């Protein structure tokens, strides 16, 4: 049992450190241990009332804790050892996830911290890693980074420890990391408790109702979900060795944040841990005399410094510690039951946010169908940065915002990440479709959750035009009142955090790659986009525009070479592209005269986008026009013509596209008798 090892470890440590093994009230230093918590870029203020505090037990600790109370069964998994690397955030994440799964299913998992370490950091200097944050394996991370890893569709996890055992190396090829196979476990919900906001210098913050509520929320989360993720300041306090009533030694900690309130710099959390239980009667005398809490009570914590440290890897932290960034997984599902295809732009998760100033805001993604199988949208997910708000989910099976229809409504009870199942799956009918979430609240401020390129944190974030949009109410969106996020100043590299999950229906869509397209011709520029009305047939069947296909145009506004792409709709997929020419308008001869002997002077207008002109002349007695001059100007003088003879003139404009010249029709003829 746990307490049989504790005394042996403390004696061993005391001998190594030169401390008498029989001493009471010893203090040990942990400077050599790795930490690695990095403050996230998203800040969520703590709000009371997110958990039920009724009937919280006086104590709740795991069976194998020092007191070995069989009545309390908080689920735990074995203690890990991060070594000297900054990977505490990964061990704390999996301490939470493994406990949650053990509580829900009774199955004990051991997930690979190694895989998260390599995929999430700059561990391959030769290959660009789109999943990596800007940190090294020594820098650290946070729960937001873990969520990005656990909820995306590629470069994801969890991976089993047996398939990727932990090591303290810092470099590995990205290809090796990507070869590892994730389990079918998917995080479909996570709660981020939020952070207390108070003045740690001038106030007795540990006495406030907010802090007391936060401590109770932590307890309630442990009771509901199992061991939870949290953070504290690990390097500015005393790890104090105390004795239990039976003489066994234990370890208790409280940082010096309270004692150093006169300091201009108050240290924040630097270490993530897994909080597994609590004891309201844990005596304040168990802490160092130099930094003793005012009241009894402490959390039992599983650390990531190995099972030879502390109480087999565990120790106690006073309720009067400044805990921050407390989180927990709240829902797990199987990837294969949730989706066959996951559509997303937020590979690195939520790294930033944009505050909306209305009581309704909407964010929307346009996704491109990536398979020839017919799909139905079954669920969406997002990060929610305020609680007590309403989220309305809208889906358009095609790219038309007017077709957005409400498919689900939920009340957001917790800040964090949440998968929302649709009331009825929606079949995709276009090669592109729309997913939108409208948030509404008359009391809470609303925020757009974003993945943004942040220097020193998420430099690998990428965004393109035509992906993410933001606006006000869904009614405004349907009226076209929305903005491409990349066109908003300061957000050129941002996407909204909104995923779509689809399942195959079993139907294979018919490909248009072999379709025959007829009935399109070259057309003259009119000042507007030049469309076509083609006939499309596939295997002898005539297809209907709008039902079986839609037409996308490119370079169709100006003279040049336009592309018409026939894109599959409904039961058809793929595309076939055809080109046609948009001819410049024919020029108009505005002036023709012969004021000098043997000369003919001409002037004409320049049609839109015309690069040059060709002059054609019909000589007396001839029935044919012959090209006599090419120019880029809009005037010319033809010389050495026969006096007192009548000549006819036409002019053609042309547009150059690469090596191809696109000619206009010839202008109307003009004539003049030569002087």
C-alpha positions as CSV (number, residue, x, y, z in Angstrom):
1,X,0.0,0.0,0.0
2,X,1.0,3.6,-0.4
3,X,2.0,4.4,3.1
4,X,4.4,1.5,3.3
5,X,6.6,3.2,0.7
6,X,6.4,6.8,2.0
7,X,8.7,6.3,5.0
8,X,11.3,4.6,2.9
9,X,11.3,7.4,0.3
10,X,11.6,10.1,2.8
11,X,14.5,8.4,4.6
12,X,16.2,7.9,1.3
13,X,15.8,11.5,0.3
14,X,16.9,12.7,3.7
15,X,20.1,10.7,3.5
16,X,20.9,12.1,0.0
17,X,20.1,15.6,1.0
18,X,22.0,15.4,4.3
19,X,18.9,15.8,6.4
20,X,18.5,13.6,9.6
21,X,15.9,11.0,8.8
22,X,14.3,11.2,12.2
23,X,13.9,15.0,12.0
24,X,10.3,16.4,12.2
25,X,9.2,19.4,10.2
26,X,11.6,18.9,7.4
27,X,11.5,21.1,4.3
28,X,12.7,19.8,0.9
29,X,13.6,21.6,-2.3
30,X,12.4,20.6,-5.7
31,X,14.3,22.9,-7.9
32,X,15.7,20.0,-10.0
33,X,12.2,18.9,-11.0
34,X,10.6,19.7,-14.4
35,X,7.5,21.9,-14.5
36,X,6.2,23.4,-17.7
37,X,2.9,25.2,-17.2
38,X,2.5,28.1,-19.6
39,X,-0.4,30.6,-19.2
40,X,-2.9,30.3,-22.0
41,X,-3.7,33.2,-24.3
42,X,-7.4,32.8,-23.5
43,X,-8.6,34.2,-20.2
44,X,-11.9,33.2,-18.8
45,X,-13.0,34.9,-15.5
46,X,-14.4,32.6,-12.8
47,X,-18.1,32.7,-12.1
48,X,-19.9,31.2,-9.2
49,X,-22.7,28.8,-9.5
50,X,-21.3,26.3,-12.1
51,X,-21.3,23.3,-9.8
52,X,-23.7,21.8,-7.1
53,X,-22.1,22.2,-3.7
54,X,-24.8,20.3,-1.8
55,X,-23.8,17.2,0.3
56,X,-20.1,17.5,-0.5
57,X,-18.4,14.9,1.8
58,X,-16.0,16.0,4.5
59,X,-13.2,14.1,2.8
60,X,-12.8,12.3,-0.5
61,X,-9.5,10.6,-1.2
62,X,-8.5,7.6,-3.3
63,X,-8.4,4.2,-1.8
64,X,-4.6,4.0,-2.0
65,X,-4.0,7.3,-0.4
66,X,-2.2,7.4,2.9
67,X,-5.3,6.9,5.1
68,X,-6.6,4.1,2.9
69,X,-10.3,4.9,3.4
70,X,-12.3,2.3,1.5
71,X,-15.4,4.4,1.6
72,X,-14.0,7.0,-0.8
73,X,-13.2,5.9,-4.4
74,X,-12.0,8.8,-6.4
75,X,-10.5,7.1,-9.5
76,X,-6.7,7.4,-10.1
77,X,-4.2,5.9,-12.5
78,X,-0.4,5.3,-11.9
79,X,1.9,8.3,-11.2
80,X,4.1,9.4,-14.1
81,X,7.5,11.0,-14.3
82,X,8.1,14.0,-16.6
83,X,11.8,14.1,-15.7
84,X,13.4,17.4,-16.6
85,X,11.1,18.3,-19.4
86,X,8.3,20.9,-19.3
87,X,5.5,18.3,-19.8
88,X,3.5,18.6,-16.5
89,X,0.6,19.9,-18.5
90,X,0.4,16.7,-20.5
91,X,0.6,14.5,-17.4
92,X,-2.1,16.5,-15.7
93,X,-4.3,16.3,-18.8
94,X,-4.0,12.6,-18.9
95,X,-4.4,12.3,-15.1
96,X,-7.8,13.9,-15.6
97,X,-8.7,12.0,-18.8
98,X,-7.7,8.6,-17.5
99,X,-9.6,9.2,-14.2
100,X,-12.7,10.3,-16.1
101,X,-12.7,7.2,-18.3
102,X,-12.0,5.0,-15.3
103,X,-14.9,6.5,-13.5
104,X,-17.3,6.3,-16.5
105,X,-16.3,2.9,-17.8
106,X,-14.3,1.1,-15.1
107,X,-11.4,0.7,-17.6
108,X,-8.0,1.9,-16.7
109,X,-6.1,3.5,-19.6
110,X,-2.5,4.6,-19.8
111,X,-2.1,7.2,-22.5
112,X,1.1,8.4,-24.1
113,X,2.4,11.8,-22.9
114,X,5.2,11.3,-25.4
115,X,3.0,11.6,-28.4
116,X,1.5,14.9,-27.2
117,X,5.0,16.1,-26.4
118,X,6.4,15.5,-29.9
119,X,3.3,16.5,-32.0
120,X,2.7,19.7,-30.0
121,X,6.2,21.2,-29.9
122,X,9.1,22.1,-32.1
123,X,10.7,18.7,-32.0
124,X,11.4,18.3,-35.7
125,X,13.6,21.1,-37.0
126,X,13.7,19.8,-40.5
127,X,10.0,19.4,-41.3
128,X,7.2,21.9,-40.9
129,X,4.8,20.6,-38.2
130,X,1.4,22.2,-38.7
131,X,0.3,20.8,-35.3
132,X,3.1,22.4,-33.3
133,X,3.0,25.4,-31.1
134,X,6.0,27.6,-30.8
135,X,7.3,26.0,-27.7
136,X,10.1,23.5,-27.1
137,X,9.7,20.4,-25.0
138,X,11.2,22.3,-22.1
139,X,8.9,25.3,-22.3
140,X,5.7,23.7,-21.4
141,X,2.0,24.1,-22.3
142,X,-1.6,24.2,-21.0
143,X,-4.9,22.5,-21.1
144,X,-6.0,24.6,-24.2
145,X,-3.2,23.0,-26.1
146,X,-4.3,19.6,-24.9
147,X,-7.8,20.2,-26.1
148,X,-6.6,21.2,-29.5
149,X,-4.7,17.9,-29.7
150,X,-7.6,15.7,-28.4
151,X,-10.4,17.3,-30.5
152,X,-8.9,17.7,-34.0
153,X,-9.2,15.2,-36.8
154,X,-5.5,14.7,-37.7
155,X,-2.3,14.7,-35.8
156,X,-4.4,13.7,-32.8
157,X,-4.7,11.3,-29.9
158,X,-4.9,9.9,-27.4
159,X,-2.2,7.3,-28.3
160,X,-1.6,4.4,-25.8
161,X,1.6,4.6,-23.7
162,X,2.5,1.1,-24.9
163,X,2.6,2.4,-28.5
164,X,4.7,5.5,-27.7
165,X,6.5,5.2,-24.3
166,X,7.7,8.3,-22.6
167,X,11.3,9.4,-23.0
168,X,13.2,12.5,-22.1
169,X,14.5,13.1,-25.6
170,X,13.8,16.5,-27.3
171,X,13.9,15.7,-31.1
172,X,12.0,13.2,-33.3
173,X,10.9,13.1,-36.9
174,X,7.4,14.3,-37.5
175,X,6.8,11.3,-39.8
176,X,7.6,8.9,-36.8
177,X,5.1,10.8,-34.6
178,X,2.4,10.7,-37.3
179,X,2.7,6.9,-37.7
180,X,1.4,6.4,-34.2
181,X,-2.3,5.3,-34.1
182,X,-4.8,7.1,-31.9
183,X,-7.4,5.2,-29.9
184,X,-11.1,5.7,-30.7
185,X,-11.6,8.0,-27.7
186,X,-12.7,11.5,-28.5
187,X,-13.2,14.4,-26.1
188,X,-16.7,15.7,-26.8
189,X,-16.9,18.0,-23.8
190,X,-14.5,19.8,-21.4
191,X,-15.1,22.3,-18.7
192,X,-12.7,25.2,-18.0
193,X,-13.6,26.6,-14.6
194,X,-12.1,30.0,-15.2
195,X,-9.7,32.1,-13.1
196,X,-10.3,34.1,-10.0
197,X,-9.8,37.8,-10.4
198,X,-8.7,39.5,-7.3
199,X,-5.9,41.7,-6.0
200,X,-3.4,39.2,-4.4
201,X,-1.3,42.1,-3.0
202,X,-3.9,44.2,-1.1
203,X,-6.7,41.8,-0.3
204,X,-7.0,38.6,1.8
205,X,-8.1,36.8,-1.3
206,X,-8.1,33.3,0.4
207,X,-10.9,34.6,2.7
208,X,-13.2,35.9,-0.1
209,X,-16.4,34.2,-1.0
210,X,-15.2,33.8,-4.6
211,X,-12.1,31.8,-3.5
212,X,-14.2,29.6,-1.2
213,X,-16.7,29.0,-4.0
214,X,-13.8,28.1,-6.3
215,X,-12.5,25.5,-3.8
216,X,-16.0,24.0,-3.5
217,X,-16.3,23.9,-7.3
218,X,-13.1,22.0,-7.5
219,X,-14.4,19.5,-5.0
220,X,-17.7,19.2,-6.9
221,X,-15.9,18.6,-10.1
222,X,-13.8,15.8,-8.6
223,X,-17.0,14.2,-7.3
224,X,-18.7,14.4,-10.7
225,X,-15.8,13.8,-13.1
226,X,-13.0,12.2,-11.2
227,X,-9.5,13.6,-10.7
228,X,-9.2,17.1,-12.3
229,X,-6.5,19.3,-13.9
230,X,-5.3,22.4,-12.0
231,X,-2.3,24.6,-11.6
232,X,-0.4,26.2,-8.7
233,X,2.9,28.0,-8.0
234,X,5.3,25.1,-7.2
235,X,8.6,26.9,-6.8
236,X,7.9,29.6,-4.3
237,X,7.0,27.7,-1.2
238,X,7.8,24.9,1.2
239,X,7.3,21.2,0.6
240,X,7.0,20.3,4.2
241,X,7.4,16.8,5.6
242,X,4.8,16.0,8.4
243,X,3.7,13.0,10.3
244,X,0.3,11.2,10.1
245,X,-1.2,10.0,13.4
246,X,0.3,6.5,12.9
247,X,3.8,8.0,12.5
248,X,3.9,7.7,8.7
249,X,5.4,10.7,7.0
250,X,3.6,12.8,4.4
251,X,4.2,15.9,2.4
252,X,2.3,19.2,2.5
253,X,2.7,22.4,0.4
254,X,1.6,26.0,0.5
255,X,3.3,28.7,-1.7
256,X,4.5,31.9,-0.2
257,X,2.2,34.1,-2.3
258,X,0.3,35.2,0.8
259,X,3.5,35.9,2.7
260,X,5.0,37.9,-0.1
261,X,2.1,40.2,-0.8
262,X,4.3,43.3,-0.4
263,X,6.4,42.2,-3.4
264,X,5.8,44.1,-6.7
265,X,5.9,40.8,-8.6
266,X,3.6,38.0,-7.4
267,X,4.5,34.7,-9.0
268,X,1.8,32.9,-10.9
269,X,1.2,29.2,-11.5
270,X,4.1,27.3,-13.0
271,X,3.1,23.7,-12.6
272,X,0.1,21.6,-13.6
273,X,-1.1,18.8,-11.4
274,X,-3.9,16.3,-11.1
275,X,-6.2,17.0,-8.0
276,X,-7.6,13.7,-6.9
277,X,-9.4,14.3,-3.6
278,X,-9.7,16.5,-0.5
279,X,-9.8,16.4,3.3
280,X,-11.5,19.3,5.1
281,X,-9.9,18.1,8.3
282,X,-6.3,18.1,7.1
283,X,-4.6,19.9,9.9
284,X,-3.0,23.3,9.3
285,X,-0.2,22.2,11.6
286,X,0.9,19.8,8.8
287,X,2.3,22.7,6.9
288,X,5.6,24.6,7.6
289,X,5.5,26.9,10.6
290,X,7.0,29.7,8.5
291,X,4.0,29.6,6.0
292,X,1.1,28.0,7.7
293,X,-2.5,28.3,6.4
294,X,-5.1,30.0,8.7
295,X,-7.5,27.0,8.6
296,X,-7.5,23.3,8.1
297,X,-8.2,21.7,4.8
298,X,-6.2,20.5,1.8
299,X,-6.4,18.8,-1.6
300,X,-4.6,15.5,-2.3
301,X,-2.7,15.9,-5.5
302,X,-1.0,13.5,-7.9
303,X,2.2,15.0,-9.2
304,X,4.3,14.0,-12.3
305,X,7.7,13.7,-10.6
306,X,7.6,10.0,-10.2
307,X,6.3,7.6,-7.6
308,X,9.6,7.9,-5.5
309,X,8.8,11.5,-4.8
310,X,6.4,12.6,-2.0
311,X,3.8,10.1,-0.9
312,X,4.4,7.7,-3.8
313,X,4.1,10.6,-6.1
314,X,1.3,12.4,-4.1
315,X,1.2,15.3,-1.8
316,X,-1.2,17.8,-0.1
317,X,-1.9,21.4,-1.1
318,X,-3.7,23.8,1.2
319,X,-7.1,25.2,0.2
320,X,-5.5,28.6,0.7
321,X,-3.2,28.0,-2.3
322,X,-3.9,30.2,-5.4
323,X,-5.2,27.6,-7.7
324,X,-5.8,28.6,-11.3
325,X,-6.8,27.2,-14.7
326,X,-8.8,24.3,-13.3
327,X,-10.3,22.0,-16.0
328,X,-11.8,18.7,-16.6
329,X,-13.1,16.5,-19.4
330,X,-16.9,16.2,-19.1
331,X,-17.9,14.0,-22.0
332,X,-16.2,11.3,-24.0
333,X,-17.4,9.5,-27.1
334,X,-16.1,7.1,-29.7
335,X,-14.7,8.8,-32.8
336,X,-16.2,6.2,-35.2
337,X,-19.7,6.7,-33.8
338,X,-19.4,10.5,-33.8
339,X,-18.0,11.0,-37.4
340,X,-16.6,9.5,-40.5
341,X,-15.3,13.0,-41.6
342,X,-14.3,15.9,-39.4
343,X,-14.2,19.4,-41.0
344,X,-12.2,22.1,-39.2
345,X,-9.9,25.1,-39.6
346,X,-8.8,25.3,-35.9
347,X,-6.0,22.8,-35.8
348,X,-4.3,24.6,-32.9
349,X,-7.6,25.1,-31.1
350,X,-8.8,28.4,-29.5
351,X,-5.9,30.8,-29.2
352,X,-7.7,34.1,-29.2
353,X,-11.2,35.7,-29.1
354,X,-13.0,38.7,-30.5
355,X,-15.6,40.4,-28.3
356,X,-19.0,41.1,-29.9
357,X,-21.0,44.1,-28.7
358,X,-24.5,42.9,-29.5
359,X,-26.9,40.5,-27.7
360,X,-26.6,38.2,-30.7
361,X,-23.5,37.3,-32.6
362,X,-22.9,34.7,-35.3
363,X,-19.8,32.9,-36.6
364,X,-19.8,30.7,-39.6
365,X,-17.6,28.4,-41.5
366,X,-17.8,27.3,-45.2
367,X,-16.5,23.8,-45.6
368,X,-15.6,21.9,-48.8
369,X,-16.8,18.4,-49.1
370,X,-13.8,16.1,-49.3
371,X,-15.2,12.7,-50.4
372,X,-17.3,11.1,-53.1
373,X,-19.5,9.6,-50.5
374,X,-22.8,11.3,-49.6
375,X,-22.6,12.7,-46.1
376,X,-24.9,14.0,-43.5
377,X,-23.9,16.5,-40.8
378,X,-24.7,15.0,-37.4
379,X,-23.0,17.4,-35.0
380,X,-20.9,20.5,-34.6
381,X,-18.6,21.7,-31.9
382,X,-17.0,24.9,-30.6
383,X,-15.3,26.6,-27.7
384,X,-17.7,28.6,-25.5
385,X,-16.1,31.5,-23.5
386,X,-19.2,32.5,-21.5
387,X,-21.7,30.4,-19.6
388,X,-25.4,30.9,-19.3
389,X,-25.8,31.8,-23.0
390,X,-27.8,30.3,-25.7
391,X,-26.2,28.7,-28.7
392,X,-28.3,28.2,-31.9
393,X,-26.8,25.9,-34.5
394,X,-27.7,26.6,-38.1
395,X,-26.8,24.5,-41.2
396,X,-27.0,25.1,-44.9
397,X,-26.6,22.0,-47.0
398,X,-25.1,24.2,-49.7
399,X,-23.2,27.5,-49.9
400,X,-26.3,29.8,-49.8
401,X,-26.7,31.7,-46.5
402,X,-30.4,32.0,-47.3
403,X,-30.7,28.3,-46.8
404,X,-29.3,28.4,-43.2
405,X,-31.8,26.6,-40.9
406,X,-31.8,26.1,-37.2
407,X,-30.9,22.5,-36.3
408,X,-30.2,22.6,-32.6
409,X,-30.5,25.0,-29.6
410,X,-28.6,24.5,-26.3
411,X,-27.9,26.4,-23.2
412,X,-24.2,26.7,-22.5
413,X,-23.8,25.7,-18.8
414,X,-20.0,25.6,-18.7
415,X,-17.2,27.5,-20.4
416,X,-14.9,25.3,-22.4
417,X,-15.4,22.9,-25.4
418,X,-18.6,21.2,-26.4
419,X,-19.9,18.9,-29.1
420,X,-23.6,19.7,-30.0
421,X,-25.6,16.9,-31.6
422,X,-28.1,18.0,-34.3
423,X,-31.8,17.3,-33.7
424,X,-31.9,15.8,-37.2
425,X,-28.9,15.1,-39.4
426,X,-28.6,17.3,-42.5
427,X,-27.6,15.8,-45.9
428,X,-25.0,17.8,-47.7
429,X,-26.2,18.7,-51.3
430,X,-23.3,20.8,-52.6
431,X,-19.6,20.6,-52.8
432,X,-19.5,23.4,-50.2
433,X,-21.8,23.8,-47.2
434,X,-22.2,26.2,-44.3
435,X,-22.2,25.7,-40.5
436,X,-23.0,28.6,-38.2
437,X,-23.5,29.2,-34.5
438,X,-25.5,32.2,-33.2
439,X,-24.9,33.1,-29.6
440,X,-27.4,35.1,-27.7
441,X,-27.5,36.7,-24.3
442,X,-28.9,39.9,-22.8
443,X,-26.7,39.6,-19.7
444,X,-23.4,38.1,-20.7
445,X,-20.9,39.6,-23.1
446,X,-20.4,37.3,-26.2
447,X,-17.1,36.4,-27.8
448,X,-16.1,34.8,-31.1
449,X,-13.7,31.9,-30.4
450,X,-10.8,32.1,-32.8
451,X,-7.6,30.3,-33.8
452,X,-5.2,33.1,-34.7
453,X,-1.5,33.3,-35.6
454,X,0.2,34.6,-32.4
455,X,3.9,35.2,-32.5
456,X,5.7,33.0,-30.0
457,X,2.6,30.8,-29.4
458,X,0.7,29.7,-32.5
459,X,2.7,30.8,-35.5
460,X,1.6,27.8,-37.5
461,X,-2.0,29.0,-37.6
462,X,-3.2,29.5,-41.2
463,X,-6.3,31.0,-42.7
464,X,-7.6,31.7,-46.2
465,X,-10.4,33.9,-47.6
466,X,-13.7,32.1,-48.0
467,X,-13.4,30.0,-44.8
468,X,-14.6,31.9,-41.8
469,X,-17.2,34.7,-41.4
470,X,-18.6,36.7,-38.5
471,X,-21.6,38.9,-38.1
472,X,-24.5,39.9,-35.9
473,X,-27.7,38.0,-35.7
474,X,-28.5,35.0,-38.0
475,X,-31.1,37.2,-39.7
476,X,-28.5,39.7,-40.6
477,X,-26.3,36.9,-41.9
478,X,-29.1,35.6,-44.1
479,X,-29.3,39.1,-45.6
480,X,-25.7,39.1,-46.5
481,X,-24.5,41.2,-43.6
482,X,-21.4,39.3,-42.6
483,X,-17.7,39.7,-43.1
484,X,-14.9,37.3,-44.1
485,X,-12.7,37.2,-41.0
486,X,-9.5,37.4,-42.9
487,X,-10.6,40.8,-44.3
488,X,-11.0,42.3,-40.9
489,X,-8.1,44.4,-39.9
490,X,-5.9,42.5,-37.4
491,X,-7.4,39.1,-38.0
492,X,-6.0,38.3,-41.4
493,X,-4.7,35.0,-40.1
494,X,-7.6,33.9,-38.0
495,X,-10.4,31.4,-38.4
496,X,-13.4,30.8,-36.1
497,X,-13.3,27.7,-33.9
498,X,-16.2,25.7,-35.3
499,X,-16.0,22.0,-36.4
500,X,-18.5,19.9,-38.3
501,X,-18.9,16.1,-38.0
502,X,-20.4,14.1,-40.8
503,X,-21.4,10.5,-41.3
504,X,-21.5,8.6,-44.6
505,X,-25.0,7.6,-45.7
506,X,-23.8,4.6,-47.7
507,X,-24.5,6.2,-51.1
508,X,-21.7,6.8,-53.5
509,X,-22.0,10.0,-55.4
510,X,-21.7,10.0,-59.2
511,X,-18.6,11.8,-60.5
512,X,-18.9,14.5,-63.1
513,X,-15.3,14.1,-64.3
514,X,-16.5,12.4,-67.5
515,X,-19.5,14.6,-68.2
516,X,-20.0,16.1,-71.7
517,X,-20.5,19.8,-71.7
518,X,-21.9,21.5,-74.8
519,X,-23.8,24.7,-75.7
520,X,-21.3,27.3,-74.5
521,X,-19.6,29.9,-76.8
522,X,-17.3,32.8,-76.8
523,X,-19.1,36.0,-76.0
524,X,-18.5,39.7,-76.2
525,X,-17.8,41.7,-73.0
526,X,-20.9,43.6,-71.9
527,X,-19.7,45.3,-68.7
528,X,-21.1,42.5,-66.5
529,X,-20.1,38.9,-65.8
530,X,-20.5,36.6,-68.8
531,X,-22.4,33.5,-67.9
532,X,-23.2,30.5,-70.0
533,X,-26.2,28.2,-70.4
534,X,-24.5,24.8,-71.2
535,X,-26.0,21.4,-71.7
536,X,-24.5,18.8,-69.4
537,X,-24.9,15.1,-70.0
538,X,-23.5,12.1,-68.1
539,X,-23.7,8.6,-69.6
540,X,-26.5,9.9,-71.9
541,X,-28.5,11.5,-69.1
542,X,-29.1,15.2,-69.2
543,X,-28.5,16.8,-65.9
544,X,-30.4,19.8,-64.4
545,X,-28.6,22.9,-63.2
546,X,-29.4,23.6,-59.5
547,X,-30.4,20.0,-58.8
548,X,-27.5,18.0,-60.2
549,X,-24.9,20.6,-60.6
550,X,-24.0,24.2,-60.1
551,X,-21.7,26.4,-62.2
552,X,-18.7,28.3,-60.7
553,X,-17.1,31.0,-62.8
554,X,-13.6,32.3,-62.7
555,X,-12.2,35.3,-64.7
556,X,-15.6,35.9,-66.1
557,X,-16.0,39.6,-65.4
558,X,-13.4,41.1,-67.9
559,X,-12.2,40.3,-71.4
560,X,-9.9,37.3,-71.4
561,X,-10.2,33.6,-70.9
562,X,-12.9,32.6,-68.5
563,X,-13.3,29.2,-66.8
564,X,-16.7,27.6,-66.2
565,X,-16.6,24.8,-63.7
566,X,-19.5,22.3,-63.5
567,X,-19.7,21.2,-59.9
568,X,-21.7,18.3,-58.7
569,X,-24.7,18.8,-56.5
570,X,-27.1,16.4,-54.8
571,X,-26.2,12.9,-55.9
572,X,-23.3,14.1,-58.0
573,X,-19.8,15.0,-57.0
574,X,-16.5,16.1,-58.7
575,X,-16.3,18.7,-61.4
576,X,-15.5,19.3,-65.0
577,X,-14.1,22.7,-66.2
578,X,-14.4,24.3,-69.6
579,X,-12.9,27.5,-70.9
580,X,-14.4,30.2,-73.1
581,X,-13.2,33.6,-74.4
582,X,-14.7,36.9,-73.4
583,X,-14.0,39.2,-76.4
584,X,-13.2,42.9,-76.0
585,X,-15.9,45.2,-77.4
586,X,-15.2,46.3,-80.9
587,X,-13.7,49.8,-81.0
588,X,-15.7,52.7,-82.5
589,X,-14.0,55.0,-85.1
590,X,-14.6,58.5,-83.8
591,X,-12.7,60.5,-86.4
592,X,-11.6,59.9,-90.0
593,X,-10.1,62.6,-92.3
594,X,-7.7,63.2,-95.2
595,X,-6.1,66.6,-94.9
596,X,-2.8,65.8,-96.5
597,X,-2.1,64.3,-99.9
598,X,-2.1,60.5,-99.8
599,X,-2.8,60.4,-96.0
600,X,-5.7,59.1,-94.0
601,X,-6.0,60.1,-90.3
602,X,-7.9,57.9,-87.8
603,X,-9.0,58.1,-84.2
604,X,-11.0,55.6,-82.1
605,X,-12.0,54.8,-78.6
606,X,-10.3,52.2,-76.4
607,X,-12.6,49.4,-75.2
608,X,-12.3,48.1,-71.6
609,X,-9.1,46.1,-71.1
610,X,-8.0,46.3,-74.8
611,X,-4.2,46.0,-75.1
612,X,-3.9,46.9,-78.8
613,X,-5.5,47.4,-82.1
614,X,-5.3,46.2,-85.7
615,X,-6.3,48.5,-88.6
616,X,-7.9,46.9,-91.7
617,X,-8.2,48.7,-95.0
618,X,-10.2,48.0,-98.2
619,X,-8.6,49.5,-101.2
620,X,-10.5,50.8,-104.2
621,X,-11.6,48.0,-106.5
622,X,-11.1,45.4,-103.8
623,X,-13.7,43.4,-101.9
624,X,-11.4,42.4,-99.1
625,X,-10.2,44.1,-96.0
626,X,-6.4,43.7,-95.4
627,X,-4.6,44.3,-92.1
628,X,-2.2,47.2,-92.7
629,X,-1.2,48.3,-89.2
630,X,-1.0,47.1,-85.5
631,X,-0.7,49.7,-82.7
632,X,-1.3,50.2,-79.0
633,X,-2.4,53.8,-79.6
634,X,-5.9,55.0,-80.3
635,X,-4.9,57.0,-83.4
636,X,-3.0,56.4,-86.6
637,X,-2.1,58.0,-89.9
638,X,-2.1,55.8,-93.0
639,X,0.2,57.1,-95.8
640,X,1.0,56.5,-99.4
641,X,-2.6,56.1,-100.4
642,X,-3.9,56.9,-103.9
643,X,-5.3,60.5,-104.2
644,X,-8.9,61.0,-105.1
645,X,-9.7,57.4,-104.3
646,X,-12.2,56.2,-101.7
647,X,-10.9,53.9,-98.9
648,X,-12.9,51.9,-96.3
649,X,-11.5,51.2,-92.8
650,X,-12.3,48.8,-90.0
651,X,-10.5,48.4,-86.6
652,X,-10.3,45.4,-84.3
653,X,-9.2,45.5,-80.6
654,X,-7.3,42.6,-78.9
655,X,-6.5,41.4,-75.4
656,X,-3.4,39.4,-74.6
657,X,-3.6,36.5,-72.1
658,X,-0.3,34.8,-71.9
659,X,0.7,33.8,-75.4
660,X,-2.8,34.0,-76.6
661,X,-4.4,37.0,-78.4
662,X,-8.2,37.4,-78.1
663,X,-9.6,39.5,-80.8
664,X,-12.8,41.6,-80.8
665,X,-15.1,41.7,-83.7
666,X,-14.3,44.3,-86.4
667,X,-15.7,47.8,-85.9
668,X,-18.3,49.3,-88.2
669,X,-16.7,50.6,-91.4
670,X,-15.9,54.2,-92.1
671,X,-14.8,55.6,-95.5
672,X,-13.1,58.7,-96.8
673,X,-11.8,59.9,-100.2
674,X,-8.1,60.6,-100.1
675,X,-6.9,64.2,-100.8
